């Protein structure tokens, strides 16, 4: 395998969160990125579904962005609110 240097501009928050997960699963960032690239090549496309949010999801996202709507600190709080 040959390698080549690459420069990428990444969203800093997404990078921090992703790198923390890479560390948890024992991958170096370079290994994770190479894994992603190999999966793209093997599958002939992005190795996960990419979907456009539907109208309900977009409305919910806009509601939260505007400061409205409910926020929960845990899944248990959410489930309690939903009575499940």
MOWODA-V317521 format. One record per residue. N is the residue number from 1. RES is the residue in three letters. PSI is psi in whole degrees, 0 to 359 (999 if undefined). Layout:
BEGIN
N	RES	PSI
N	RES	PSI
END
This chain:
BEGIN
1	UNK	131
2	UNK	153
3	UNK	161
4	UNK	146
5	UNK	143
6	UNK	141
7	UNK	128
8	UNK	146
9	UNK	118
10	UNK	150
11	UNK	122
12	UNK	322
13	UNK	315
14	UNK	321
15	UNK	312
16	UNK	314
17	UNK	317
18	UNK	316
19	UNK	325
20	UNK	321
21	UNK	318
22	UNK	316
23	UNK	319
24	UNK	325
25	UNK	5
26	UNK	25
27	UNK	141
28	UNK	152
29	UNK	319
30	UNK	319
31	UNK	318
32	UNK	317
33	UNK	318
34	UNK	321
35	UNK	314
36	UNK	311
37	UNK	320
38	UNK	322
39	UNK	321
40	UNK	314
41	UNK	316
42	UNK	319
43	UNK	347
44	UNK	27
45	UNK	184
46	UNK	132
47	UNK	25
48	UNK	159
49	UNK	137
50	UNK	118
51	UNK	149
52	UNK	130
53	UNK	142
54	UNK	176
55	UNK	320
56	UNK	317
57	UNK	317
58	UNK	318
59	UNK	318
60	UNK	320
61	UNK	317
62	UNK	321
63	UNK	314
64	UNK	319
65	UNK	329
66	UNK	0
67	UNK	2
68	UNK	177
69	UNK	171
70	UNK	144
71	UNK	144
72	UNK	145
73	UNK	344
74	UNK	164
75	UNK	328
76	UNK	319
77	UNK	318
78	UNK	311
79	UNK	321
80	UNK	318
81	UNK	326
82	UNK	359
83	UNK	43
84	UNK	999
END
